[in-house]
Amino acid sequence: MKKDILSLLVCPRCQQKLALVGADKLHCNNCGYEASMLNGKPIFTDVPATIQPWEKVERGPDKGTTWRRSNWRFLNDEVKTLAPEALILDVGAGHGDFADIFEEKNYYSLDIVPYAEVDLVCDLGQTIPFKTGTFDAVVLMNVLEHVYENRGLVQNIGKILKPGGKLIITVPFLLKVHQAPFDFSRYTPYYLSQLAQEAGFNVEKLNGYYDTLYLLNESLGNLWLYSIGSRPAVQRFLAKGLVFIIQRLINGLGKLSEKGAIRPVSAEKNPAPVGYLVVLEKKA
């Protein structure tokens, strides 16, 4: 049976138990630290004043871009390898895009925004409200690029994972800026490997999602949206006609070429993946 989230929490200052006071406060009897409660959710850090909550988008194994669908397959396969009793934390869970994968699992979700779907609100890069070695697995699905102090976050995740625990990451590489202004980085496999080493992890898997047709279609969409509209009418008409023809050619090419695939970076000559799919293991 899944434990109540409150049973996993400790004081971020002194690591002692927190007591629930009424319905709107958590209190540490040891050092006096207090955290508020909002609609039953513990709130450990303030929501950034400049952030705008995102609307819920329906997600699933066959929904969204090919990159999103590759994320779903990858995470689903990794979760299947975890023990039934494993404690799993989804960091930056938002509206629970991947929550269906964790049905019947000991799954907890965290975000810096109090979305209805999350269990607690916390910037884990700043505050750690869990005991050392609490979780068997932590998930960062398309989150790391939105974290400015990414090294601190990964190091703190290492603290709350058990020895041998897994950190599962997907992060885009050749993908447009999104969720502006909170889109800070694109990572190479060399950076990801160095980040893991510094935080006390071994790299168990370092895969890329390779889909050249996806990248072609993205570029063609950018051409349509940003490079044609300002041209004179005749040029605009001709350009749109050419784009229409090129799109049909790309669709035909898609039937003859390899589909998008997840492959180890070490075995792939193409240095241009859509993104990376990574599993790190905390060193014993």
C-alpha positions in Angstrom: 0.0 0.0 0.0 1.3 3.5 -0.9 2.4 5.5 2.1 1.0 8.9 2.8 3.4 11.6 1.5 3.6 13.1 5.0 5.2 9.9 6.4 8.2 10.5 4.0 8.8 14.1 4.9 11.4 15.5 7.3 12.5 19.0 8.3 14.8 20.4 5.6 16.9 22.1 8.3 17.5 19.3 10.9 16.1 16.1 9.2 13.7 15.5 12.1 10.0 14.5 11.8 7.5 17.2 10.9 4.2 17.4 12.8 0.9 18.4 11.1 -0.7 21.4 12.9 -4.3 21.7 12.0 -4.9 21.5 8.3 -2.6 24.3 7.1 0.9 23.9 8.6 3.8 21.5 9.1 5.9 22.2 12.2 9.3 20.9 13.4 9.4 20.5 17.2 13.1 20.3 17.1 14.2 23.5 15.4 10.9 25.4 14.8 10.9 25.2 11.0 7.4 25.5 9.5 6.0 24.8 6.0 2.5 25.7 4.9 -0.2 23.4 3.5 -2.4 24.2 0.5 -5.3 22.0 -0.3 -3.6 19.2 1.5 -0.2 19.7 -0.3 2.9 20.6 1.6 4.5 23.8 0.3 8.2 24.0 1.0 9.3 26.7 -1.4 7.6 29.8 -2.9 6.2 29.6 -6.4 8.3 31.9 -8.6 6.4 35.1 -9.2 7.3 35.1 -12.9 6.2 31.6 -13.7 2.9 31.0 -15.5 1.3 27.6 -14.8 0.8 25.5 -18.0 -2.5 24.2 -19.2 -2.9 20.4 -19.1 -2.2 18.6 -22.3 -3.4 15.0 -22.8 -0.4 12.7 -23.0 -0.1 9.0 -23.8 2.0 6.4 -25.6 0.5 7.4 -28.9 0.0 11.1 -28.4 2.2 14.1 -29.1 5.4 14.4 -31.1 7.7 11.4 -31.9 10.0 12.7 -29.2 7.3 12.6 -26.6 6.3 9.1 -27.7 9.9 7.9 -27.4 10.0 9.3 -23.9 6.9 7.3 -23.0 8.3 4.0 -24.3 11.6 4.6 -22.6 10.2 5.4 -19.2 7.6 2.6 -19.4 10.4 0.1 -20.1 12.5 1.4 -17.2 9.7 1.4 -14.7 9.0 -2.2 -15.5 12.5 -3.1 -14.2 11.8 -1.6 -10.7 10.8 -3.7 -7.8 7.0 -3.7 -7.0 7.7 -2.0 -3.6 10.1 0.7 -5.1 9.5 4.3 -4.0 9.5 6.6 -7.0 9.6 10.4 -7.1 8.7 12.3 -10.2 10.4 15.7 -10.1 8.9 18.5 -12.2 5.8 16.3 -12.7 3.5 19.2 -13.8 0.1 17.8 -14.7 1.3 14.2 -14.5 2.1 13.7 -18.2 3.5 10.2 -17.4 1.5 9.4 -14.3 -0.4 6.5 -16.0 2.9 4.6 -16.3 3.1 4.5 -12.5 -0.3 3.0 -11.7 -0.1 0.6 -8.8 3.4 1.9 -8.0 4.6 3.8 -4.9 4.6 7.0 -6.9 4.9 10.6 -5.6 5.0 13.7 -7.7 6.7 17.1 -7.0 6.8 20.4 -8.8 7.5 24.1 -8.0 3.9 24.9 -9.0 0.9 23.6 -7.0 -0.7 21.8 -9.8 -3.7 19.7 -8.8 -1.9 16.5 -9.8 1.2 16.9 -7.6 1.8 15.6 -4.0 4.0 18.4 -2.8 5.5 21.8 -3.9 9.2 22.2 -3.6 12.3 23.4 -5.5 14.4 20.4 -4.8 17.5 22.2 -6.0 17.1 24.5 -2.9 15.3 22.5 -0.3 15.3 18.8 0.6 12.3 17.7 2.6 13.2 14.0 2.5 15.5 11.7 4.5 18.8 10.7 2.9 18.3 7.5 0.9 14.5 7.6 0.7 13.8 6.7 -2.9 14.6 3.8 -5.2 14.1 5.9 -8.3 13.7 9.5 -9.3 12.4 10.7 -12.6 13.3 13.9 -14.5 11.2 13.9 -17.7 12.0 17.0 -19.9 12.8 19.0 -16.8 16.5 19.5 -16.7 16.6 22.0 -19.5 14.3 24.2 -17.4 16.5 24.2 -14.3 19.2 26.9 -14.3 21.1 25.4 -11.3 21.0 21.9 -12.8 24.1 20.6 -11.0 22.7 21.4 -7.5 19.4 19.7 -8.4 21.1 16.5 -9.6 23.4 16.5 -6.5 20.4 16.8 -4.2 18.6 14.0 -6.0 21.6 11.9 -5.3 21.2 12.5 -1.6 17.6 11.2 -1.5 18.3 8.1 -3.6 19.3 4.8 -2.0 22.6 3.4 -3.1 22.0 1.7 -6.4 18.9 3.9 -6.9 18.1 5.1 -10.4 17.8 8.6 -11.8 15.8 8.4 -15.1 16.2 11.5 -17.4 14.9 12.6 -20.7 16.2 15.9 -22.0 15.9 17.5 -25.5 18.8 18.5 -27.7 17.6 19.6 -31.1 14.3 21.1 -30.0 13.0 24.6 -30.2 12.8 26.9 -27.2 9.7 26.1 -25.1 8.1 27.2 -21.9 9.9 30.6 -22.2 11.5 32.2 -20.3 12.3 29.1 -18.3 14.3 27.2 -21.0 17.9 27.5 -20.1 20.1 24.7 -21.6 20.7 22.0 -24.2 23.1 19.3 -23.1 25.7 17.1 -24.9 26.4 13.5 -23.8 29.7 14.8 -22.5 28.1 17.2 -20.2 25.6 14.6 -19.0 28.4 12.2 -18.3 30.4 14.8 -16.3 27.2 15.9 -14.4 26.6 12.3 -13.4 30.2 11.7 -12.3 30.3 14.9 -10.2 27.0 14.0 -8.4 28.1 10.4 -7.5 26.4 8.5 -10.3 27.4 5.8 -12.8 26.0 6.1 -16.3 24.0 3.0 -16.9 22.4 4.1 -20.1 23.1 7.1 -22.4 20.8 6.9 -25.4 19.8 9.3 -28.1 16.5 9.5 -29.9 17.4 9.8 -33.6 14.7 10.9 -36.1 16.0 12.9 -39.0 12.5 13.1 -40.6 11.2 14.8 -37.4 14.0 17.4 -37.7 13.2 18.0 -41.3 9.5 18.6 -40.5 10.4 20.9 -37.7 12.6 22.9 -40.0 9.9 23.0 -42.7 7.4 24.2 -40.2 9.7 27.0 -39.1 10.2 28.0 -42.8 6.4 28.2 -43.2 5.9 30.2 -40.0 8.8 32.6 -39.9 10.4 32.9 -43.4 7.6 33.3 -45.9 5.0 35.6 -44.4 7.0 38.8 -44.9 7.7 38.2 -48.6 5.8 39.9 -51.5 2.6 38.2 -52.5 3.9 36.5 -55.6 7.0 35.1 -53.8 4.8 34.1 -50.9 2.5 32.2 -53.2 5.3 30.4 -54.9 7.1 29.6 -51.6 4.0 28.1 -50.1 3.5 26.0 -53.2 7.1 24.7 -53.0 6.7 24.0 -49.3 3.6 22.0 -50.1 5.5 19.9 -52.6 8.5 19.4 -50.3 6.2 18.2 -47.5 4.7 15.6 -49.8 8.2 14.5 -50.8 9.2 14.3 -47.1 6.1 12.2 -46.4 7.1 9.8 -49.3 10.7 9.7 -48.0 9.3 8.7 -44.6 7.9 5.6 -46.1 11.2 4.6 -47.5 13.6 5.5 -44.7 14.3 4.3 -41.2 11.8 5.4 -38.5 12.9 7.3 -35.4 14.7 5.1 -32.9 16.3 5.0 -29.5 20.0 3.9 -29.7 23.1 4.1 -27.5 25.1 7.2 -28.1 28.3 5.2 -28.2 27.1 3.1 -31.1 25.6 6.0 -33.2 27.6 8.0 -35.8 24.9 10.6 -36.1 25.7 13.4 -33.6 22.3 15.1 -34.0 19.6 13.4 -31.9 16.3 15.0 -31.1 17.2 14.4 -27.4 18.8 12.1 -24.9 17.3 9.3 -22.7 19.5 8.5 -19.7 19.6 6.2 -16.7 22.0 7.0 -13.9 22.8 4.7 -11.0 23.8 6.1 -7.6 27.2 4.7 -6.6 27.1 2.4 -3.6 
